[in-house]
Amino acid sequence: MPPQLHNRADLSAKVVHGALDGLPRAVREFVESHGRLCEPDAIHICDGSEEENQRLLARMQEEGVLKKLRKLHNCWLALTDPRDVARIESKTVIITQEQRDAVPVPKAGASQLGRWMSEEDFEKAFSARFPGCMKGRTMYVIPFSMGPLGSPLAKVGVELTDSPYVVASMRIMTRMGSAVLQALGDGEFIKCLHSVGCPLPLKRPLVNNWACNPELTLIAHLPDRREIVSFGSGYGGNSLLGKKCFALRIASRLAKEEGWLAEHMLILGITNPAGEKKYLAAAFPSACGKTNLAMMNPTLPGWKVECVGDDIAWMKFDSQGNLRAINPENGFFGVAPGTSGKTNPNAMKTIQRNTIFTNVAETSDGGVYWEGMDEPPAPGVSITSWKNREWTPQDGEPCAHPNSRFCTPASQCPIIDPAWESPEGVPIEGIIFGGRRPAGVPLVYEALNWQHGVFVGASMRSEATAAAEHKGKVIMHDPFAMRPFFGYNFGKYLTHWLSMAQRPAARLPKIFHVNWFRKDKDGKFLWPGFGENSRVLEWMFNRINGEDSARLTPIGYVPKRGALNLKGLGNVDMEELFAISKEFWEKEVEDVEKYLEDQVNADLPYEIEREVLALKQRISQM
């Protein structure tokens, strides 16, 4: 943080919970210097207890920030200012000395692979926002661990925030409280500073009692200084700084330096009828069924899926050469619309208690509602939309915001994996990439080798979604489902992935690509998806075990005829589902090549260039 701002007046804020002299020295200095800068009225050092949590929830209820949902146990509803509903990529930046440390320099125009801000511009932006920004408010000190406390793969952060909503959500999403400070001692931690940017007294009234400052929103990452600074937004990904900011943007840079991987991936365990178990990680862009796959109920008799995590994987090779993964999070921050008893019964069971809902609709009997939920409310039960208005299906607009969320403890998931908090992590044997592709891309294919698999990840594309501010059904490039989350230059990130193959004794996972969303000429899905995706996982499982059940195509290995178990499935057009059109793939490889040349430019590793040429060659011979 800018040093000249640290020598302001003495710390005048009263410590109302916890004690400054009980903090590790570096944490205390962090709190005191920012207390002087932000000028809160009070400082509250979070202990993470249930009693503290209930007091904060009750206070937010009094202030109209949260509403208690009487139909569900200890569940709460927040409605935000409509200007603060999603991650804001245009205001999310990486600060490094050189632009090329943060993003590749594209051939023309702005980079689509992240935003860089110079240190000088950041100092100015910081000085214009943070002095006095917490006046009249309480500064909460949140010590948190990403990953099971004490795991060799875990990392600690300390977030300072003036939002009790952030405290309650971080308690669900991370391991939070006094135990973290004890484990930290004099160790290193990531410094996270967050303010809603609304000092009291307010200059203008709040909308929905939701404090935010959209005009000045800025989410900045300073990897060299191990710091995250967020201003103006109270919404999830912008304010829960353990989530995308730490677990992906800062962690991906730490991972590069320390020789591991921080990825936007679910982790699941799958067990076959003989009791043999494997763990898979999968990267999909938002709204491609990541949480649904992580919590799937397989339709195949005797198969079992268990969830380790639905969003983020930290993976590191152990001394035996196995790639071990932990879920650094402690909760699920899932998109509500489309979640139902049909699409994800396990998520529906998970969110019945101790959950904070944001921007979903409320039913008059004290429950929640959103688009895609199975049952409409019972007769006589009315719906109030996320805009706090009476709502009926005839209104012509959704009752829940498309990016509305549930924030719920992972431990409540009925199929949470017994090893989900294992300190050494679970062994990953397969990695799955995928996207929402209505045409051209087959249901599943396997990469030819590690290098080709890295290229498959680099060339991921998908229909755009509501989690960021893009609209419409354009097919967007989203390499590794990390496009908004890279903490450093994507070209260097590809080099880092490629380097895993050079590890001594590394047992590299097989890499696959899936597409549950291919449609026929009438726009109907060719594959039923959801629990039926277990049939595709079964094929992968057997491939990892060395089964000869694949045939070679120009894009990779696909299941041999009859190798996918379709028993009891009814009519599925396998020909169309696996059709590989020369014309489609000529265009696909051309688009991918242009994207990589334009966007990654001089930083594109030659191995990836070689993969592009090899794919072109194979397609030309079709």
Secondary structure, 3 states (H helix, E strand, C coil): CCHHHHHCCCCCCEEEECCHHHCCHHHHHHHHHHHHHHCCCEEEECCCCHHHHHHHHHHHHHCCCEEECCCCECCEEECCCCCCCCCCHHHEEEECCCHHHHCCCCCCCCCCCCCEECHHHHHHHHHHHCCCCCCCCEEEEEEEEECCCCCCCCEEEEEEECCHHHHHHHHHHCEECHHHHHHHCCCCCEEEEEECCCCCCCCCCCECCECCCHHHCEEEEEHHHCEEEEECCCCHHHHCCHHHHHHHHHHHHHHHHHCCEEECCEEEEEECCCCCEEEEEEECCCCCCHHHHHCCCCCCCCCEEEEEECCCEEEEECCCCCEEEECCCCEEEEECCCCCCCCCHHHHHHCCECCEEECCEEECCCCEECCCCCCCCCCCCCEECCCCCEECHHHCCCCCCCCCEEEEEHHHCCCECCCCCCCCCEEEEEEEEECCCCCCCCCEEECCCHHHHHHHHHCCEEECCCCCCCCCCCEEECHHHCCCCCCCCHHHHHHHHHHHHHCCCCCCCEEEEECCCCECCCCCECCCCHHHHHHHHHHHHHHHCCCCCEEEECCEEEECCCCCCCCCCCCCCHHHHCCCCHHHHHHHHHHHHHHHHHHHHHHCCHHHHHHHHHHHHHHHCC
